[in-house]
Amino acid sequence: MNAKSENPNPDAGTSSTTQAPVLPGATIGMVGGGQLGRMFAIAAVRMGYRVGVFCGSSDEPAVDVASFTVCGPLDDHSAIENFARRCDVITLEFENIPSETISVCEKHAPTYPSANVLAIAQDRLREKTTLRDAGLPVTPFAPVINAEQTCAAAETLAWPLIVKTQRSGYDGKGQHRLANAEAAESVDWNAGGDWIAEAMIPFEREVSVIVARRADGVAATFPVFENTHRNHVLDLTTLPAAVSPSTQTRAREIAIAATQCLDVVGLLCVEMFIQNVDGKERILINEVAPRPHNSGHVTIEACVTSQFEQHIRAICGLPLGDTRMLTPAAAMINLLGDWWGEHGEPPHWVAALAIEGVSLHLYGKHAPRPGRKMGHLTAVGDSLETLTQRLRHARDSLKTT
């Protein structure tokens, strides 16, 4: 891929679209008040921006660091307009927002990603079809609505396979692993609307690439992250991924191509499977997310520019930041509500922070519960093995009983 970039990362493209820079001192709107909105707002305030947050209630994590908050349902267009009129540029922290809501925002301020990008990302079938039709490698799939169609799809995709709701679903929700036709009969096909069946991919590792892209097409990627999941939820991210240099380059090229295909402005995270086929590494796109991503949290300590600052630079039309690593290795481990006591007792923070080099990030959520993302720990250094051991030790030490 021919590339041109204004920063040291040689991953870029250009388009004819121009954007007047939105400079520090302006107001950035964030639709969504969760942890991604909170970390984004912290980065934006540090850069001199004001941040307005639109969210469902005043106790969401991003509210603590926002300059102002507008609360209301995502389909309350009057509240959305009140919010959007106060912003110079608008972005979002999760993709399950009605595209009509983003269309309302677009009437009052530049809004990234666009309603069209959101509509594609919200529908797994449309997303995979769009990427496949652009010539990008995606996991084999077929639309299904019942057991009969799933069995027909299995003739091509083979058992076992995964069925997912076409819309909504996150961290494994709305997904079923089906071993055979009998298992397909057990699914409540009326519970999720339309479905998509996907082939089960035997892979060596899961990776992700985060791309930042401006409205003029200039783009830059972060190094490739390697991800380990537990119960469908991201557990550990390590950087750099243990793949060959040629695979790293190819993964970054594929991620940029996906960003161009979808015409994303802001961040796009492209999750991929790495297969070993006859001794060669093969890449398949699993899914994409047009926003900051859990796997990118490690960039706060690991890279010259964090994913959150890079997102700000991209949507504001500023020069993209340097994405190089500051250290040979870095790792992040998630903290779920499971690490709090049975009655919500706080973890043993002193014990965890006594471990050398461990950094703590908490999301300001008031009610821990099993499976809920409450924060993360990071560490940087020279050895991934040492870092991951250190992080697991730190997390294990949080248990108070």
N, C-alpha and C positions, 0 to 999 in steps of 0.2 A: 504494500500500500504506500503510495507516495504521500508524504506528510509534510506539513509546514506548521511551525508553532513559534510563538513568541516567547516561550519559556524553555528551560533546558530539557523538558520532556518532548521527544520528537514524535508526538502523536497528535495529529491535527488535520483538519480540513477547513475549507472556507466556503462561505456562501455570499450572496449579494446583499443579504439583510444587514442593515446597520442599526445600532442602538446607541442613543446618547447615554453616556455613563450615569448611573445613579450614584451620587457621591456620598461619602460619610456626612452625617447630619440629616439625611433623608430618612423617611419612615418605610420600613419593610414590613409587610403584612404576612403573617403565618397562619394558614388555615389548619387548625389542629393544635392541641395544647399538651400533647404527651411528651415523652422523654426526648424524641427527636426535635420537637419544637423547642424544648428547653435548651438543649445543647446548641442548637442553631442560634437561639436568642443570645446565649452567653457569648458566642463568637461574634455576633453582629454588634452587640453593645461594646465589646472590646475594641471593635473597629470604628466606633463612633456613630453607629446608626441607632435610631429609635426603632423599637419592634412592637408592633401591635399584634395581638393574638385573638383569633376567633375560635371559640371552643364551646363545649356544651355546658361547662360549669366553672365556677370561680376557684375550685380547689384542684384544678389540673396542674401538672408539673410546670408547664411553661409560664403560667400566670405569675409565679414568684419573681421572674426576671424580665417580664414584659413592661414596656412603657405604658401600655393601656391594654385593656381586654374588653372584647364584646362577646357576650355569652348568648347562645341561642342554638336551636336545632339547625343542622346543615341545610335543611330545606326551607328555612325562614329567609326568604329573599329580601325582606325589608331590613332585617338585622344584618344580613350580608352586605347590602348596599351601604348601610350606615358605617360598617367596618371599612369597606373598600374605598369609600370617599376620603378616608383619612390616610391612605397609603400611597406611596410613590411607585412601589413595585410589590407584587404579591407572589407568594409561593405556598407550598403545602408540605405536610409531613407524612401523609399516608394517602394511598391511592383510592381507597374506598369512600370517596367523596362524590356526591352526585355531580356528573359533568355539567348539569344545568347551573349548579352553584358556582363553578369556575367560570362558566359563561357570563354570569352576573358580574363576577369580579373583573373580567376582561373588559367590561364596558367602562370601568372607572380607572383602571391602572393596568400596565403590562403585567401579565400573570403567567408564571412558569412553574410546572409544565402546563401546556395549553389544555383546553377541554378536549381536543381531539386526541392528544397523547393519553389523557386520563381515560377516555372511553376505550381505547385499545388496551391499556394496561389492566383495566377492570375486567376484561373478558379473556379468559385463558385461551379460548378457541381463536378469537380474533387476533390475539397477540401472537400465538404460534403460527397462525396462517400468514400474518403479515411478515414475520421474520423469515419463514420458509420461502415465501414468494419472492423475497429479496435475495434469495440464494444463500442464506445463513444456515448453519447446521443446527437443527433443533431435534429434540427427542421425538421419535415417531408417535403419532397421535391420531385419534379419530373421534368425531362427535358421536355421542350416544345419549339415549334417553331412558333406556330400560335394559333388563337383563338380556333380552333377545338380541338387541343391537350390540351389547357388550360381547356376547359370545361370537357374533359375526366379526367384530373387530379383532377378537383374539385369534382368528384364523390368520390374520396378518401380523398382529402385534405379539402374539403368543402369550400363554399363561406362564407365570403370574403377570398381572398388570395392575396399574393404579388407575382408579377412577376418581376424578375430582369435580367438584362443582365448577361450572364455567365462571361464575361470579362469586365474589367474597371468598372467605376462607383464608386463614393465615396461620403460620406455625403448625401446619398439619391438620388444621380444622377443615372439615368438608372433604376429607380424603379417605379412601378405602383401598387396602391392598387385597386384591382378589386372586385366589389361587386357582380357581376353577369355576365352572358354570354353576355349581351348587352355591358357591359363595356369592356369585352375582345375584342369585335369586333372593339372598338375604338382605340386600341393600334396600333401604326405603327410598325408592327413586322419586317419590313425590316430595321429598324433604328439601331438595336443593335446586329445583328448577332444572335447567339443562345441565348436562354433564359432558366431560371429555375423558376419554380413555387414553392412557399413555403407556408405552412399553416400559417394562422394568429394565433399567439400564445397569448392567454389571460394570461398576466403575472402581477405579483405584483410589480416587480422591475427589472431593468436591472443592471447587474454587469459586471465587468471585472477583470481578473487575469493576471498579467504580470509575466512571468517565464523567468529567465535567465538560460542558459544551456551552459556548456563548451563542447569542442570536446570530452572530456573523459566521458561525460554523467553526470557529477556533475551538479545539478540543484538547484535553490532556487526560491521561489515565494515571491512576495510582498503580503501584506494583501489584502483582497478583496475590490475593489473600487465599489461604487454605483454611477450610472450615470443617469442623466436626460437630455433628448434631447429636442430640440426645432427645428421644421421644419427639422427633420432628422439630425441635427448637434448637437454635444455634447454641452450642455450649462453649466451644473454643475456636478462636481464630489465631492463626500463626502467619507471620510475615518474615521472609518471603515464602511463597509456596514451594514445596519440594517437587518442582517440575523442571524440565530442561529449559535452557535459555530460549530455544526455538519455540517451545510450547508457550512460554511466557509472552514472547513477541506475538505469536499467533493469537493468543487469548486476548491480548490488548487490541490487536487489529480487529478481531471479531466484535469486541465490545464497542469500539468506535463506529464500526459499520452499523451496528444495531442502533446506536444513538442517532446516526445520520438518517437511517431508514425511518425511524419514528419521528424525526425532527424534534428531538428533545432539547430544551434549553434548561440548564441547571445540571443536576446529577442524574445519572442512570447507573444502577447496579445491575450487572449481568451475572447471574448465577450459572455455573457450568459444571458438567461432569467431565472428568478426564478418564478415558478408557485406555487400556493397553491392548492394541490390536496387532498381533504378529510382531511384538516388540516395539511398536511405534505408538506414541501418545496421540490419541484422537480426542477432539473437543466436541461436545454437544451442549447447546444452550438448554438449560432447564427452565428458567423463567427470568423476568426482568422486573425491576422496581424503579420508577422514576422519582427518586428521592434519596436522601441520605439513608444509609443501611447499617444494620447492627454490626456487620463484619467490618465496617469502616471506622468504628469507634477507636480502633487501635491507632489510627493515624494521628490522634490528638497528641500522643507522646512520641510516635514512631517517625513521623514525617515532618518535613519543613513546613508544609501547609496541611492543616487538618481537612477532613472532608467537609466540615461545616463552614470553615472559612472559604474553601474552594467553591462551595455552593453559592455563598454570598457573592464572591467575585464573578461567577458565571451569570447569575441572574441580574446583576447590576452592571454588566458590561465592562468590568474591570479586567486588567491583565490577569491571566490565570497564574496561580501560585506554583512554586516549585514542589513537585510531588516526591522528590527523592527521599530515601530513608536517612534518618539521622544516626542510625545505629545498625549494626549488621543483622540484628534479629529483634523481633518484638512479638508479643503475644497478649491476647485478651481473653478473659474467661467471664461468662455471664453469672450474675447473681439473681436467682429466682426467689420467689417468696418462700420456697421450701427451706431456706436457710434461716428464717426467723423462727422463733419459738412457737410452740403449739397455741399459745394465747397472744401471739404477736410480739413476744419479747424480742428486743433488738439483738442482733448477732454480736459476737465478741470482737468488736472492731479493733481493740487494742492488740489482741493476739495477731490478727491479720496484718496490721500495719507495722508490727514489730519485725516482719520478715523483710529483708533487705530488698529495696528496689520496687516494692509493690505500691501502685497508685490506686486510689479508690475513687470511683465515680458513683454517686447515688442520684436517683432521678426525682426525689421529692414526692414519692407516692406514699400516701398515708396509710393505706390498708394492704399489708402483705397477704398474699394467698398463694398456695401451691401453683407453680407454673407461671406466675406473673413476673415479668421482668422488672426488677427493682433497682438494678445497678450493674456495674461490672468492675473488674480488677484488671489492671494492665501492668506489664513489666517489659523493660527493654534491656538489651545486653548483647553478648557475643554468641551465646549458644541457645538455640531453640529448646533443646532438651532440658537445659538448666532452667530456663524461663518457665516452661510448662510445668515442671516439677514444683517450682517455687509458687506458681499461681494455684496449683491444685492444693498444695500444702496450706497456703493462705486461706483459701476457701474452706478447706476442711476445718481449719482452726476457728471458723466463725461459729460453729455449733456450741451452744451454751450448755447442752445436756449430753 
